Amino acid sequence: MTDTELRTLGVIIAALGGAAIGVERERSGHAKGPDARFAGVRTFTLLGGLSGLAGWLWAAQIPWLAVVLLAGAAALVVVAYQAVAARDPDGTTEVAALVTLAAGVLGGLGHLAFSSAVIAVTALLLIEKSRVHALVQRMDDKAVRAGIRFAVMAVVLMPLLPAGPYGPLGGVRPRELWVFVLFFSGISFAGYIARLFVGARHGYLVAGLLGGVVSSTSVTLSFSRASRREDEAVGRPLAYGVLAACTTLFVRVAAATAVLSFPLAERLVPLIAAPFLVGVAAVLIGLRRPQQERPEVHTLQNPLQLGAALQMAALFQAVLFIVDAVRTTWGDVGLVVSGAILGVADVDALMISMAHAVATGGAPAAPATAVAVGILSNTLFKLALATTLSRPPFRRTAGVGLAAMAAASLAALLVFRPGP
């Protein structure tokens, strides 16, 4: 496809994107009646096509005409808002129009995927208006502060950090290290928010599934202790919540390793597929049983504390140094042994170190085995927690489920031995 054809397609996409926004505005009632805003499906379609054409003209080295078109469209939006602002200060339609203009320019310049993504997200926000407002209303001060902290960590702190490396043993790379911290903090924060809004209102099993995104070990510890405080009748629901959290861990590990190092993920998936399927079976059994719930069990702390993030960064860097030294001294055997030790303490640090080992030229077989062994040791640790801190109804269910996961992990390690 030539550049001209690409930009022409971008103009078409810009017009269609404007039409999509216009359809939503018109169906939601914002383009008709006494409280109507300035634009419906036709106006938004024309705005999208006009902005796409402006992008096309800019790419064709006619910037003055592109600026005139965009300035005129933007002025129209501003004047339209001023005309209705006195009776209705809501500017959603006008802001959506400005976003449509920006996305259309991107399309006209040939950035088709980015332009389409902007339009899709904008349309989703408009369509899900009631849910978005309900979500904001249910957020507490802790969640809001945590979101702001994450924005500061990502937008303010990360650009200020130097790239490195500094020092021996491969050096410290502050910016890369902070990206790892943001990545895992973001995953944990998403699970924390989901867990905060769903909670035990939908059952301990669902709470465990969401809690496992943050920390399956924390869920195991909290639910095990709760089983001693609550009636025996809720022992099994709590136990299935633990098994659900441990099942979520495998999804988290597979997704994270796929992002950090796809070759590592390819080697790892066969090693964790069997225990994951055991966990899925346990979750399905738990869903079929009648639920006997009690008030919510508090299992998780906000993962976005600056102090905790700094500790995570220090831990990640220390683990990278240790694993690099172990790999240099003892080779693949050392990697697997270090995986067994690190898995008990922090699976995230283990994943980062093994992904780094693959990225620096190592074969993925031994690091994948190390991650699988670390998950096995983590499962055994949670088995110890579940059987020593709980009462019999919980202990039997969680113990059998975690033991089955551990056995499946061990069997997978024996069957899928690392190749060259």
HUCORQUI-V587094 format. One record per backbone hydrogen bond with DSSP energy under -1.0 kcal/mol. CO is the residue of the C=O (numbers start at 0). NH is the residue of the N-H. E is the energy in kcal/mol with one decimal. If there is no record, write none. Layout:
CO | NH | E
CO | NH | E
//
This chain:
1 | 5 | -2.4
2 | 6 | -2.5
3 | 7 | -2.3
4 | 8 | -2.3
5 | 9 | -1.8
6 | 10 | -1.9
7 | 11 | -1.9
8 | 12 | -2.7
9 | 13 | -2.4
10 | 14 | -2.2
11 | 15 | -2.5
12 | 16 | -2.7
13 | 17 | -2.3
14 | 18 | -2.1
15 | 19 | -2.2
16 | 20 | -2.1
17 | 21 | -2.6
18 | 22 | -2.7
19 | 23 | -1.8
20 | 24 | -2.3
21 | 25 | -2.5
22 | 26 | -2.7
23 | 27 | -1.9
24 | 29 | -2.0
25 | 28 | -1.2
29 | 36 | -4.0
32 | 35 | -1.5
39 | 43 | -2.4
40 | 44 | -2.0
41 | 45 | -2.3
42 | 46 | -2.6
43 | 47 | -2.5
44 | 48 | -2.5
45 | 49 | -2.8
46 | 50 | -2.4
47 | 51 | -2.3
48 | 52 | -2.3
49 | 53 | -2.1
50 | 54 | -2.2
51 | 55 | -2.1
52 | 56 | -2.6
53 | 57 | -2.3
54 | 58 | -2.3
55 | 59 | -1.4
56 | 61 | -2.6
57 | 60 | -1.6
61 | 65 | -1.4
62 | 66 | -2.7
63 | 67 | -1.9
64 | 68 | -2.4
65 | 69 | -2.4
66 | 70 | -2.8
67 | 71 | -2.3
68 | 72 | -2.2
69 | 73 | -2.9
70 | 74 | -2.5
71 | 75 | -2.0
72 | 76 | -1.9
73 | 77 | -2.3
74 | 78 | -2.8
75 | 79 | -2.2
76 | 80 | -2.0
77 | 81 | -2.4
78 | 82 | -1.7
80 | 84 | -1.7
83 | 87 | -2.3
90 | 94 | -2.7
91 | 95 | -2.6
92 | 96 | -1.8
93 | 97 | -2.0
94 | 98 | -2.5
95 | 99 | -2.2
96 | 100 | -2.0
97 | 101 | -2.3
98 | 102 | -2.9
99 | 103 | -2.4
100 | 104 | -2.1
101 | 105 | -2.0
102 | 106 | -2.2
103 | 107 | -2.6
104 | 108 | -1.8
105 | 110 | -2.4
106 | 109 | -1.4
109 | 111 | -1.7
110 | 114 | -2.3
111 | 115 | -2.5
112 | 116 | -2.4
113 | 117 | -2.2
114 | 118 | -2.0
115 | 119 | -2.6
116 | 120 | -2.5
117 | 121 | -2.3
118 | 122 | -2.7
119 | 123 | -2.2
120 | 124 | -2.4
121 | 125 | -2.1
122 | 126 | -2.7
123 | 127 | -2.6
125 | 128 | -1.1
127 | 131 | -2.7
128 | 132 | -2.5
129 | 133 | -2.3
130 | 134 | -2.5
131 | 135 | -2.2
132 | 136 | -2.3
133 | 137 | -1.5
139 | 143 | -2.0
140 | 144 | -2.7
141 | 145 | -2.3
142 | 146 | -2.2
143 | 147 | -2.2
144 | 148 | -2.5
145 | 149 | -2.3
146 | 150 | -2.0
147 | 151 | -2.4
148 | 152 | -2.8
149 | 153 | -2.2
150 | 154 | -3.2
151 | 155 | -1.6
151 | 156 | -2.4
152 | 157 | -1.1
157 | 160 | -1.1
161 | 174 | -1.6
165 | 171 | -3.0
167 | 170 | -2.1
171 | 165 | -1.4
172 | 176 | -2.6
173 | 177 | -2.3
174 | 178 | -1.8
175 | 179 | -1.7
176 | 180 | -2.0
177 | 181 | -2.7
178 | 182 | -2.5
179 | 183 | -2.3
180 | 184 | -2.6
181 | 185 | -2.6
182 | 186 | -1.9
183 | 187 | -2.4
184 | 188 | -2.8
185 | 189 | -2.3
186 | 190 | -2.0
187 | 191 | -2.5
188 | 192 | -2.8
189 | 193 | -2.4
190 | 194 | -2.7
191 | 195 | -2.4
192 | 196 | -2.0
193 | 197 | -2.2
194 | 198 | -1.7
199 | 202 | -1.8
202 | 206 | -2.1
203 | 207 | -2.5
204 | 208 | -2.2
205 | 209 | -2.2
206 | 210 | -2.4
207 | 211 | -2.0
209 | 212 | -1.1
210 | 214 | -2.6
214 | 218 | -1.8
215 | 219 | -2.3
216 | 220 | -2.5
217 | 221 | -2.7
218 | 222 | -2.9
219 | 223 | -2.1
220 | 224 | -2.0
221 | 225 | -2.4
222 | 226 | -1.8
224 | 227 | -1.1
225 | 229 | -2.7
230 | 233 | -1.3
231 | 234 | -1.7
233 | 237 | -2.1
234 | 238 | -2.1
235 | 239 | -2.7
236 | 240 | -1.6
237 | 241 | -1.8
238 | 242 | -2.2
239 | 243 | -2.2
240 | 244 | -2.1
241 | 245 | -2.4
242 | 246 | -1.7
243 | 247 | -2.1
244 | 248 | -1.4
246 | 250 | -1.0
247 | 251 | -2.5
248 | 252 | -2.7
249 | 253 | -2.4
250 | 254 | -2.6
251 | 255 | -2.6
252 | 256 | -2.6
253 | 257 | -1.7
254 | 258 | -1.5
255 | 259 | -2.6
256 | 260 | -3.2
260 | 264 | -2.0
261 | 265 | -2.5
262 | 266 | -1.6
263 | 267 | -1.9
264 | 268 | -2.5
267 | 270 | -1.2
267 | 271 | -1.1
268 | 272 | -1.3
271 | 275 | -1.7
272 | 276 | -2.4
273 | 277 | -2.0
274 | 278 | -2.2
275 | 279 | -2.5
276 | 280 | -2.3
277 | 281 | -2.1
278 | 282 | -2.4
279 | 283 | -2.5
280 | 284 | -2.2
281 | 285 | -2.4
282 | 286 | -2.1
283 | 287 | -1.2
304 | 308 | -2.5
305 | 309 | -2.4
306 | 310 | -2.3
307 | 311 | -2.3
308 | 312 | -2.4
309 | 313 | -2.4
310 | 314 | -2.6
311 | 315 | -2.9
312 | 316 | -2.4
313 | 317 | -2.4
314 | 318 | -2.6
315 | 319 | -2.3
316 | 320 | -2.2
317 | 321 | -2.5
318 | 322 | -3.0
319 | 323 | -2.1
320 | 324 | -2.3
321 | 325 | -2.8
322 | 326 | -2.8
323 | 327 | -2.0
324 | 328 | -2.1
325 | 329 | -3.1
326 | 330 | -1.1
330 | 334 | -1.6
331 | 335 | -2.1
332 | 336 | -2.3
333 | 337 | -2.6
334 | 338 | -2.1
335 | 339 | -1.9
336 | 340 | -1.6
337 | 341 | -3.1
338 | 342 | -2.2
341 | 345 | -3.1
345 | 349 | -1.5
346 | 350 | -2.5
347 | 351 | -2.4
348 | 352 | -2.3
349 | 353 | -2.2
350 | 354 | -2.5
351 | 355 | -2.4
352 | 356 | -1.9
353 | 357 | -1.8
354 | 358 | -2.5
355 | 359 | -1.8
356 | 361 | -1.9
357 | 360 | -1.5
363 | 367 | -2.3
364 | 368 | -2.2
365 | 369 | -2.5
366 | 370 | -2.3
367 | 371 | -2.3
368 | 372 | -2.7
369 | 373 | -2.4
370 | 374 | -2.4
371 | 375 | -2.1
372 | 376 | -2.6
373 | 377 | -2.3
374 | 378 | -2.4
375 | 379 | -2.4
376 | 380 | -2.1
377 | 381 | -2.3
378 | 382 | -2.2
379 | 383 | -2.1
380 | 384 | -2.1
381 | 385 | -2.8
382 | 386 | -1.8
383 | 387 | -1.3
384 | 388 | -1.9
390 | 394 | -3.2
391 | 395 | -2.9
392 | 396 | -1.4
393 | 397 | -2.7
394 | 398 | -2.1
395 | 399 | -2.4
396 | 400 | -2.2
397 | 401 | -2.8
398 | 402 | -2.3
399 | 403 | -2.2
400 | 404 | -2.0
401 | 405 | -2.5
402 | 406 | -2.5
403 | 407 | -2.4
404 | 408 | -2.4
405 | 409 | -2.5
406 | 410 | -2.5
407 | 411 | -2.3
408 | 412 | -2.1
409 | 413 | -1.9
410 | 414 | -2.3
411 | 415 | -3.0
414 | 416 | -1.2
//
